[in-house]
Amino acid sequence: MYVSKTYRISFMFLVLALLCSWFLNISSGSVSIPFTEMLSILFGETPEITSWKYIIWDYRIPKAFTSILVGGGLSLSGLLMQTLFRNPLAGPFVLGISSGASLGAALLLMGVSLLAGYSSFTFLGDVSLAIAASIGSFLVLLIVMIVAQRVKDTMALLIIGLMFGSITSALVSVLAYFSSAEDLQRFIFWSFGSVGNLSTNQLLLLGSIVTVGVLLSIISIKSLNAFLLGENYAQSLGVSLKKSRLMIIIATGLLAGGITAFAGPIAFVGLAVPHLTRQIFDTMEHKVLIPTVMLYGAILMLLCDTLAQLPNSASVLPINAITSLVGAPVVIWLLVRKRKMMF
């Protein structure tokens, strides 16, 4: 498909906005670092204060790249779900995959102490928490894939996915009821979401998971465009409904499950950014939507993470709260101005 000059210019503008957001993000934090010093650090020079180099390279840059992966991946998974189910309220969490990740984290954070009779603190760590959440999301994804092979109606699959989410949320509530205050607080902190706790190896693993999810989405562009006009139309174009639906579910599972495992459940981004992109670009072509949705999501996460940083303070506001407070009014304004929702 030919991409118009207007789309190419807009895409270049988004890339520039992403770079500006990235620089703004790494220049913000509890420690004030002059912009000139930050540039010298990026070019490999020794700063005036040696700890600044550690702050930039070992904390802020990995956190900024995590924000890009999280924002882009969740936005893309939301686009996939809204297209597959042709439902503007669908997001990356509708299949219960992220709820499965939350259940895995809850079992580690709260379930171990209930079973063993003592605090689970000794078992905890960034790696073990990510593994537990990944196992939870993978198991739910596996169940959803089995169900998808047996259910022909896409809307029925949506309802089943929501029921899986309700079941896992209920199990988390039961664990929370019986857990100690310390374990419950630890799980609540995890549920706030965070993009600043990943090591280099974890960041590389998350990047690999997101890359696979993006590649599967690109392969599914024809199917995604066909699904917009209904399953019967898609089938008339030679699209295999079962195969295409399964590939889209796997891509969503990798994106939403992997990101939730490493960064926690981050709300709003996957639901709202696809709408924001459609309103601005005024297109339904996924060859345009996939890269632009990812860019918008990455920019939004970088800006939200920047706002979450309290100047001259070690405290950081919950990223979940910031994404909703910043993004929701923007989407409401766009929908009111346009007076219609593209779908």
ZAKELUM-402251 format. One line per 8 residues: number of its first residue (from 0); for each residue x, y, z of C-alpha. Coordinates in Angstrom, 3 decimals. Example, Ala and Ser with C-alpha at 12.3 -4.5 7.8 and 13.67 -1.06 7.14 Angstrom:
REM residues 2
0> 12.300:-4.500:7.800  13.670:-1.060:7.140 .
REM end
This chain:
REM residues 343
0> 0.000:0.000:0.000  1.173:3.522:-0.839  1.707:5.714:2.235  0.925:9.371:1.537  3.386:12.206:2.020  1.252:13.565:4.883  1.588:10.303:6.814  5.345:10.215:6.211 .
8> 5.753:13.781:7.502  3.595:13.005:10.547  5.633:9.873:11.211  8.892:11.882:11.091  7.376:14.408:13.482  6.484:11.587:15.903  10.034:10.226:15.774  11.349:13.710:16.588 .
16> 8.828:14.030:19.435  9.967:10.635:20.748  13.617:11.782:20.805  12.674:15.013:22.606  10.603:13.052:25.147  13.523:10.673:25.677  15.946:13.532:26.385  13.425:15.186:28.693 .
24> 12.938:11.921:30.574  16.620:11.223:31.206  17.227:14.835:32.250  14.526:14.636:34.953  14.806:13.025:38.354  15.459:13.479:42.055  19.051:14.547:41.307  19.392:17.724:39.253 .
32> 21.978:17.264:36.484  22.765:20.228:34.178  21.829:19.640:30.533  25.386:20.298:29.318  26.750:17.760:31.789  24.157:15.235:30.661  25.231:15.676:27.035  28.898:15.243:27.957 .
40> 28.038:12.024:29.826  26.164:10.699:26.783  29.229:11.366:24.635  31.453:9.443:27.054  33.128:12.318:28.869  33.803:12.326:32.610  31.321:14.575:34.442  32.046:17.057:37.187 .
48> 30.454:14.693:39.723  31.197:11.027:39.025  27.892:9.773:40.481  26.039:11.577:37.678  27.450:9.105:35.168  26.061:6.190:37.164  22.658:7.877:37.484  22.404:8.519:33.727 .
56> 23.760:5.223:32.355  22.680:2.728:35.015  19.289:4.116:35.993  17.747:6.798:33.777  18.609:5.441:30.328  17.392:1.862:31.088  14.239:3.389:32.623  13.636:5.501:29.506 .
64> 14.025:2.508:27.187  11.705:0.494:29.447  9.105:3.265:29.109  9.398:3.075:25.311  8.921:-0.702:25.291  6.050:-0.599:27.780  4.192:2.263:26.108  4.674:0.958:22.579 .
72> 3.891:-2.672:23.449  0.728:-1.960:25.464  -0.582:0.437:22.817  -0.041:-2.138:20.082  -1.713:-4.903:22.099  -4.697:-2.625:22.674  -4.930:-1.952:18.932  -4.872:-5.699:18.211 .
80> -7.677:-6.416:20.667  -9.878:-3.539:19.493  -9.493:-4.675:15.893  -10.017:-8.384:16.582  -13.173:-7.830:18.637  -14.265:-4.678:16.770  -14.946:-3.203:20.188  -13.683:0.269:21.195 .
88> -13.638:-0.751:24.867  -11.336:-3.726:24.306  -7.808:-3.404:25.640  -4.769:-5.563:26.317  -6.397:-6.927:29.492  -9.647:-8.287:28.014  -8.327:-11.849:27.579  -7.328:-12.094:31.231 .
96> -3.629:-12.434:30.336  -2.535:-9.493:32.473  -4.804:-10.729:35.267  -2.941:-14.038:35.043  0.331:-12.156:35.509  -1.154:-10.401:38.539  -2.226:-13.767:39.960  1.275:-15.160:39.497 .
104> 2.749:-12.153:41.301  0.127:-12.408:44.053  0.880:-16.097:44.610  4.551:-15.263:45.092  4.032:-12.114:47.157  1.126:-13.290:49.308  0.591:-17.014:48.717  3.997:-18.280:49.856 .
112> 3.613:-16.826:53.332  0.129:-18.356:53.678  1.329:-21.820:52.706  4.664:-21.786:54.500  3.557:-19.807:57.546  6.260:-17.141:57.375  7.051:-14.067:55.364  7.808:-14.570:51.696 .
120> 10.344:-11.764:51.706  13.303:-14.118:51.450  11.912:-15.567:48.236  11.407:-12.227:46.559  13.464:-10.486:43.978  12.981:-8.760:40.681  13.789:-11.930:38.726  11.580:-14.290:40.745 .
128> 8.675:-11.823:40.618  8.971:-11.475:36.841  9.147:-15.272:36.456  6.049:-15.793:38.620  4.083:-13.172:36.691  5.261:-14.622:33.369  4.139:-18.131:34.364  0.730:-16.771:35.374 .
136> 0.217:-14.910:32.096  1.496:-17.881:30.056  -0.921:-20.317:31.710  -3.898:-18.030:31.055  -2.683:-17.485:27.473  -2.471:-21.248:27.005  -6.058:-21.714:28.225  -7.285:-18.878:25.985 .
144> -5.513:-20.424:22.970  -7.192:-23.790:23.644  -10.570:-22.091:23.952  -9.946:-20.071:20.770  -9.577:-23.319:18.826  -12.999:-24.505:20.009  -14.998:-21.257:19.935  -15.983:-19.912:16.538 .
152> -17.613:-16.681:17.684  -15.093:-13.896:18.433  -17.517:-12.138:20.794  -17.898:-15.327:22.812  -14.103:-15.448:23.116  -14.160:-11.869:24.421  -16.690:-12.790:27.102  -14.713:-15.909:28.058 .
160> -11.568:-13.800:28.349  -13.358:-11.358:30.646  -14.536:-14.305:32.769  -10.940:-15.546:33.082  -10.011:-12.066:34.240  -12.805:-12.124:36.832  -11.705:-15.540:38.139  -8.075:-14.500:38.530 .
168> -9.098:-11.199:40.169  -11.268:-13.131:42.626  -8.360:-15.415:43.518  -6.131:-12.380:44.076  -8.807:-10.895:46.379  -8.937:-14.117:48.407  -5.154:-14.109:48.773  -5.226:-10.441:49.786 .
176> -7.878:-11.116:52.433  -5.794:-13.787:54.180  -2.344:-12.240:53.696  -0.400:-10.179:56.200  -0.310:-6.387:56.019  3.341:-6.489:54.931  2.731:-8.889:52.034  -0.417:-7.030:50.985 .
184> 1.452:-3.733:50.922  4.180:-5.301:48.782  1.610:-6.523:46.256  -0.106:-3.111:46.174  3.211:-1.433:45.414  3.774:-3.899:42.564  0.271:-3.183:41.225  1.127:0.526:40.964 .
192> 3.438:-0.332:38.066  7.045:0.726:37.624  9.475:1.213:34.752  12.572:1.811:36.858  13.461:-1.563:38.363  14.773:-3.551:35.382  18.356:-4.756:35.053  20.116:-4.807:31.702 .
200> 19.391:-8.507:31.191  15.713:-8.054:32.067  15.482:-5.095:29.691  16.995:-7.186:26.886  14.550:-10.017:27.598  11.596:-7.611:27.619  12.859:-6.071:24.369  13.039:-9.521:22.775 .
208> 9.476:-10.373:23.864  8.113:-7.070:22.531  10.025:-7.518:19.248  8.447:-10.944:18.671  5.007:-9.507:19.429  5.573:-6.647:16.965  6.749:-9.029:14.233  3.650:-11.219:14.668 .
216> 1.507:-8.072:14.447  3.202:-6.979:11.217  2.630:-10.436:9.722  -1.068:-10.089:10.657  -1.640:-6.696:8.948  -3.753:-8.177:6.136  -5.889:-10.114:8.608  -6.308:-7.089:10.865 .
224> -7.536:-4.933:7.990  -9.951:-7.676:6.936  -11.325:-8.171:10.474  -12.481:-4.537:10.496  -15.152:-5.395:7.892  -16.335:-8.531:9.677  -15.336:-12.178:9.837  -17.395:-13.162:6.795 .
232> -15.642:-10.552:4.666  -12.262:-11.637:6.021  -13.035:-15.237:5.118  -14.054:-14.202:1.594  -10.596:-12.663:1.170  -8.989:-16.006:1.967  -8.084:-15.176:5.558  -7.969:-18.211:7.844 .
240> -10.022:-17.077:10.837  -8.630:-19.603:13.326  -5.012:-19.134:12.312  -5.236:-15.332:12.189  -7.130:-15.092:15.460  -4.606:-17.377:17.169  -1.644:-15.338:15.897  -3.224:-12.085:17.110 .
248> -3.924:-13.643:20.529  -0.334:-14.902:20.814  1.018:-11.448:19.865  -1.226:-9.796:22.448  -0.284:-12.372:25.067  3.431:-11.795:24.525  3.074:-8.011:24.611  0.613:-7.601:27.488 .
256> 1.812:-10.584:29.537  5.524:-9.846:29.148  5.137:-6.161:29.964  2.923:-6.847:32.991  5.433:-9.408:34.240  8.328:-6.945:34.178  6.647:-3.566:34.765  3.433:-4.437:36.592 .
264> -0.142:-3.825:35.431  -0.145:-0.406:33.739  -3.644:0.781:32.905  -5.140:3.165:30.353  -2.330:3.185:27.755  -3.474:0.126:25.795  -7.111:1.242:25.809  -6.739:4.935:24.968 .
272> -3.715:5.322:22.680  -5.277:3.441:19.695  -8.275:5.815:19.876  -5.959:8.809:20.132  -4.046:7.645:17.056  -7.160:7.018:14.969  -8.578:10.424:15.830  -5.387:12.238:14.842 .
280> -4.417:10.217:11.763  -7.985:9.589:10.560  -7.171:6.142:9.157  -7.968:2.491:9.806  -5.064:1.056:7.766  -2.891:-1.021:10.090  0.211:-0.464:8.006  -0.017:3.127:9.267 .
288> -1.608:2.431:12.654  0.901:-0.110:14.005  4.022:2.133:13.934  2.132:5.304:14.883  0.307:3.652:17.787  3.628:2.400:19.141  5.220:5.840:18.792  2.297:7.580:20.522 .
296> 2.357:5.006:23.312  6.116:5.363:23.825  5.871:9.175:23.902  2.970:9.050:26.372  4.825:6.695:28.729  8.000:8.809:28.611  6.054:11.980:29.415  4.054:10.276:32.174 .
304> 7.219:8.869:33.735  8.778:12.336:33.577  5.762:13.817:35.395  5.911:11.005:37.976  9.381:12.144:39.018  9.089:14.537:41.958  11.862:17.184:41.632  14.525:17.064:44.358 .
312> 12.792:14.103:45.980  13.507:10.385:46.022  9.768:9.664:45.842  8.106:8.683:42.568  4.353:8.873:41.979  2.586:5.666:40.816  2.879:5.494:37.028  -0.654:4.041:36.811 .
320> -2.138:7.191:38.329  -0.171:9.496:36.042  -1.093:7.677:32.811  -4.792:7.968:33.607  -4.698:11.552:34.917  -2.724:12.804:31.929  -4.137:10.697:29.108  -7.855:10.449:29.901 .
328> -8.631:14.195:29.556  -6.793:14.288:26.212  -8.851:11.424:24.785  -12.103:12.915:26.141  -11.269:16.258:24.510  -10.475:14.613:21.171  -13.697:12.578:21.167  -15.810:15.615:22.090 .
336> -14.118:17.700:19.392  -14.531:15.024:16.721  -18.028:14.064:17.978  -17.569:10.560:16.666  -15.473:7.493:17.380  -13.717:5.853:14.465  -14.328:2.131:14.367 .
REM end
